[in-house]
Amino acid sequence: MPRSMVSNLCEELARLNTADPEYAARSVDVVLASARKAGVSDVHLQPIGNGLELKYRLDGVLTPISVFPAQSAVNIVARLKVLAGLLTYHTDRPQEGRIRLPEDDVEMRVCTFPTLHGERVVVRLFGGTQRYQYLDDLGLPEDVSQPLRLLLSETSGAILVSGPAGSGKTTTGYAALREIARQSSGSRSLVSIEDPIEVAVDGVAQSQVHPPAGLDLANGLRFLLRQDPEVIMVGEIRDRATADTALQASLTGHLLLSTFHAGSAAETVGRLLDMGIEPYVLRSGLLAILNQRLLRRLCSCATPSTDPDDRLSLAVDRAMTPRGCDECRGTGYRGRFLLVEMLTLSRSELARAILARSETADIERSATEAGMTSRWERACQAVDEGLTSPAEVRRVLGFSGM
């Protein structure tokens, strides 16, 4: 986060009187207002030995901001729990709730967790409901968006959106669901089972899991299949039971959308095989796998890199490096863009690799030979076009594919 914003926030917090009975409420108001204004995705409040440490995650990067005094930590956490409708006297167990301010278009999810020094709180800020509504808003490349639109009109099969945490999987899943709702104009039965419901989507019967009542993702999905659905969204596939039920549904005349944690499209297939899903189910049920990342976009103040390793490491003709200016608040970056690879199972070579339970590297090789543009190819192209820097590519993708 830019130093100027950090210093301004720290000064605003310092002006508050810790002896004031309203100190906790006012501190929380300042923190949340500042986070919304800056476009922060997550607010971390981490209890430490001498207080409560505040951190912001902006454009995927976590930045320390300030430390609240230890005597105020409990009250600050309690204030957030009150806003989220959580039980303040339960400090020994995780809780999750929501904050929705009537004057704002930003919804926040509050999650608490007990730690050695007290309750840790993470507030996830979801973008306004009018942002990233449809596929066109995501900035997908043409060779991904057009095939994906065609697949969304299919009557059966599974489309999975994979990637690590914070890569925008849920946003893409909701955009795809809205696309189906818009195309069908109410003529298709759309349902979802989620944990939790993050965004309300018009035209979709959305349900949230409730484990105390026995309604988990797998059981919820089984009951939904009796609700005459045509399109089903499963918030996330986390275990074999959910994966097996979801993919079986895709074989029985339902179009299924879901998200999955995996480092690449090929790794998604490998992890599903490791879960015990039969290869023939993947071969017959999977329509496509989108694997995605979010990379920071260089500000216009970026300058050509003079480090030859930047070009050699990614095999690009040119590379830019962040500099920092007032427009980007000194970070060198402004916003993020989507980096995506799309694996489809339309080629026989790839199908054979899956049926043979091949290693992830072999599945990826078959996919690229069948025409898939890999995440590394997209990243190199983005660097060559000056959209991002080699350092950002290495930060997000690591070094394993270089």
N, C-alpha and C positions, 0 to 999 in steps of 0.2 A: 504494500500500500504506500502511496506517496508520502514522503516525510511531512509535507505541509499539512495534509489531511490528518495525519497521526498527531502532529503537534497541536492542531486546532481542537481536535477531539479531547486530547489530554488537558488542554487549557480549560475547555468547557467543563470537564469533569472536576478539575481542580477547584473551580469556582463554587462548586456545591459544598455545602456545610455538612460534614459527617455527623454533626450533633443534631441536625435537623431530623425530626421524626419522618419527614418525607424524603429523606436522602435516597433510600433504596428505590422508591418509585420514580423519582426524578432521574436517577442514574440510569435506570432501565429505559426510560423514555428517551434520554439522550443517546444511549447506545443503539437502540433500535432505529431511531430516526436517522442517525449518522450512517448506519449500515444500509438502510434503504436508499439514502441519497447517493451513497458511493457505489451502489450496485453489488454489494457484498452477497455472496451465496450462503455463507455459514458464519455464525458468531459462536466462538468457543469461550466458555467460562470454566477455567480449570483451577480447582482448589490446590494451593501449594502451601508450604509450611507457614509462610508469612502473609497470606492473603488469597485473593481470587484473581487469577491472571486472565486478562481479556485478550483474545486474538480474533482477527478477521481473516476470512478466506475470500480473496478477490482475484478473479480470473485464474482460479485454481491454485493460487499461492497463499500459504498461511503466514500471517504477519503478526508478531506480538505488538500490542497496542499500549496496555497499561496494566497496573495491578491495583485492585481495590483493597482497602485495609481489611485485615482479618475479621475485625469486629462487625463489619458490614456484610460479610460474605453470605451468611445464613439469610439475612433479610433480602438481599438481592436475588438469591435463588428462590426464596419464597414468593417474591413479587412476580417473577416469571411464571411460577407454578400457578399463582392465582389467575394471572392473565390467560393461562392456557387451560384453566379449569381442572387443575390437578390437585391432589390431596397434599396439603403442606405438611401434615404430621407424618406422612410416610416418607422417611428419609433413608430407609434401608433396602429399598427395592426400586428397580427402574420404572419410570412412568413416561407416558407420551401423550401430548395434547396439541392443541392448535390455538393460534392467536390470529384473529381476523379483525383488523381495525376498520370501522365503518367508513372512515374518511379516506381509506387507502385501497389500492387495487392489489396489494401484496399480502399474500397469506404466509404465515410462518408456522413451522412445526417445531415444537419444543420437546426435547428428549432429555431426561435426567438419568443419572447413573451413579450409584454410591461408590466412592473411592476411599482411599486411606485417610485423606484430609477433609473429606466432606463430599457433597454432591457435585458432580460434574454436569454441566448443562451445555447442550449444543442446540442452537436455534438455526433451522434451515429456512431460508427465505426463498419462496417460490416467486418466479417472475409474474408480472401482471397477467391476468387472464386473456388479454388481447394480444400477447406476444407469442410468437412461434405457434400459431394456430394450425397451420396447414403445412404440407410438404414444401410448398414454394417458399415458406418463411425460413426454412432451415438452411438454405444455401447448399443443398445437395448438388453434386455434379450431374450433368445431364445424363450420363451413362448409368447413373444409379436411379435418379428420380423417375425417368420414364419407365424402365422395367418394373420398378417398385409399384407405380400406379397400376400397371397391368396386373400385377400379382394381387393387389388389393381388391380387384374385381373378381378374383377366383372364388369358387364356392366351397373349396376344401383345401386343406394343407396348413402348414405352420410357417409363420414368419417370425424369426427371432432377432431381437436387437441386443447385441452383446457389447461388452466393454468393461473397464474397471469402474469403481465407484466414482461418481462425479463427472462421467463422460457424456451425460445428456441422454442416456438411454430412455428414461421415462418420458422426456420431452418428445423424442422421436416417436415413441409408442403412442402417445396421446395425439400427436399430429396425424399419424396414420389412421387412428381411430376416427378422428374428426373428418378426415378425407373420405372414409367409407360412409360416415353418416351423411356428409354433404352429397356424395354421389348417389346414394340410395334414396334420399329424400323421404325417409321413413318407411321404405318398402322392405327393409331387412331388419331382422330381430337382432339387436346388438346388446350384449351383456358384458359385465366384467366382475371379477373377484380380485380384490386388491388388498395390500397390507403396507401402508394405509391408502385410502383414496387421497390422492394429492391434488387433483384438479377435477372439478365437475364438468362433464361433457354432455351437452345437449343431445338428446336422442339416444342415450345409452343408459340402460338400467345398471347402475353401479352398486356393488355390494362390498362391504369391508369385512375382513375376517374377524372372528370373535372366538379365540381359543377356549375361554371358559365354558362356552356353550358347545364346544366340539366343532366349531366352524373354522377349520384351517383352510389353507389354499386347496389342498387335495380334495377334502370332503366338500368344500364349497363348489369346486368345479364339478364334482360328480352330481350334486344336486342341480346345478345350473344346466347340465345336459338334459334334464327333464323339463326345462322351462322353454322348450322349443326355440333354442337360439340358432342363429345362422353365423354370427360372428361373435367370438369370445375373446376377451382380453384377460390374460392372467398377469397380475402385476409383476411377478417375478418367479422364475423357476429356481427353487433353491435345493430341492432334494429329489430323490428318485421317484417317490410317490407322486409328486406334482408333475414331474417330467413325463412319467409313464402315462398318467391320466390325460395330460394335455396333448401329447403326441398321438395317443389312441383316438382322442376326439378329432384330431386333424385328419384321421383316416376314415372317419364316419360321417363325412358331409358337413364339417364345420371349418370355417376359416378361423385360425387361431393366431393371436398376437401375444407376444410375451417378451420379457427381458431376461438376460442371463449374464452372469459375471464370467468373463473370459477375456484373455489377452488378445485374441485374434479370432477371425472367422473359423479357421481350421482348428484352433484350440477349443472352440465351442463344440465342434463335432467330437473331438477327442475326449472332452470332459463328459459329454453325454454318453459316449461309449463306456467310459470308466464308471459311470453311474449304474451301468447295467442295462441301458436301453439297447435293444436288439438292432443290429445294423440295418436289417430290412425295414424296420419302423422308420429309421432316419431316412433311408433311401426313398421310401414311399411317401412319408409324411412331410418332410421338410421342403418348403418351396424356396426359401432363401434365408441367409444369415447376413445381417448387417453388423459389422464391427466398427466401432467409432471411438474417436478421441476428440478432445477440444484443445486446440492450440491457440496461444495468444497471437494476435495479429500485430505486426510491427506498425508503429506510428510513422507518419510521413517524415519525421525527423531522423529516421534511420540512415546510416551511412554505409558505404561499401566496406566489407570486411577486408582487413589486410593480413589476416591469419590464413596461410595456405591450407592449414589443417581443416578449416571450415569447409573448403571446397573439396578437398581430397577425401575427407571422411564420409561425405555423402555423395561423392561423384557428381557434383553439380558444376555448372559453368561459372556461376557467380553466387555470392552470398552477401547478405546485408547483416548489420549488427545494430542492436538498439543503442540509442544515445540518450534520449530523455529531453523533454521540453515542457513548457507550461501546458500545452494541449494534452499531453499524456500524463501530466502530473509527475514528471520525472522518472516514469517507469520504462519508457521506450516502447510501450505496447498500448494499444487501444482496442479493447474488446477481444473476442475469440471467434474462431471459425471452426467448422466441422471437418474432420478428417475421417473418411469412411472407406471401407472396403466391403464389397458385396459378393458373397458366394452363393451361386445358384447350382442346383443339382441337376442341370439339364444335360450335362455331358457324361457319356458312358465311362470315360476314364476315371472321372471323379467318383462316380457311383461305384465302380469296381474297387477303388481305394477304400471307400467306406465299408463296403461289404466284406473286404479282406481285413478289416480292423487295422488298417495301416497306421503308422506313427503320424503324429501331428505334422512333422516336417514333410512327410510324403504326401499327406492330404493337401498341404499348402502348395507344394510343388505341382500337384495335379491340377489344383484350382487355378494357379497362375498360367499353366500351360493351356488351360481351357479358356483363358481370356480374362481372368479376374485381375484387376488392377489392385495391387497390394497396398497396405497402409504406408509402407516404406516408399513405394513409387509415388504415392500421392504426396508424402512429406517432402521428398526430393524436388518434386515439381513445385510445391509451395515455396520452398527455399529459393529455387531458381527464378521464380516469378516475384520474389521480394515480399511475399506475404508474411513470412515468419523467418526466424533466425535458426541456424544450426544448433545453437545452445538450447532453444526452446524445443526443438525436435528431440534432442538428447534428454531433456528434462522429462518430456512426456512419454517418449517411446523407449528410453533407455539406450543401451548400446548393443543389445543382443542380436539385433537384426542388421547391424552395420557391417 
